[in-house]
């Protein structure tokens, strides 16, 4: 019944009003897109807001929480930071804490990560034969958090 | 954020072993025992959900200009006792170097830092004001047990 009312409303509009409504709708969608793209530029990250997928960082992050990321290449990687990284060949990024870093004079760095809630470091998750992560594996740094919906 | 932090190391020795936690190269392995006294009450406010506390060692070697290794960490939830009085703690994670840069290294600094995890908002990393220098000996130990 609702759909019929909506169609009646549309039929009652003249062409100009119809175009106006379509443009209005288009503006709202464009604004949302602009805000999202703007966030991408400001943070430098491809996905400035991500959802926590696993419980490996509990009790800090629970599944469903929102994380706000930045990805400035100039930011040095230091222990204690929460980085979002991708393992070669895997699509899903992982959000864990940096446990160890070894950085050379020229800036080349290799580091190890571990989830707060995991008993061991992430070496078991890395690619076969891979013992360290590098700057190129990082897709972001967690800078802010917002509680999401709780499963229970 | 002000709080009083003091750490002291008690004993330290190193061995030249294959890094069994990862790359199979012979690297220095260090053992550090420490005490931690801290009062974190002032960091907890209405928005702080938990603190991720960690003790890290920072030093320079011939191989690497900067090395940082987390030796120990602890999660302190809001409501837990914010006063820490830990004695004779052993490191939680193996203190392996990337190479042999710990032998005779006089400039290894231990710092206590924490990550403030709010209910909502920014996730700052704060370094405590106290820090300790741990001068490592020039020789390896093979007999001591940890």
Interface residues (C-beta under 8 A of the other chain):
Chain A: X59 X60 X78 X79 X80 X81 X82 X97 X99 X100 X101 X102 X103 X104 X105 X110 X112 X116 X121 X123 X131 X132 X142 X143 X144 X145 X146 X147
Chain B: X21 X22 X23 X49 X50 X52 X54 X56 X63 X64 X65 X66 X67 X68 X69 X70 X73 X75 X77 X93 X98 X113 X115 X117 X118 X119 X120 X121 X122 X123 X125
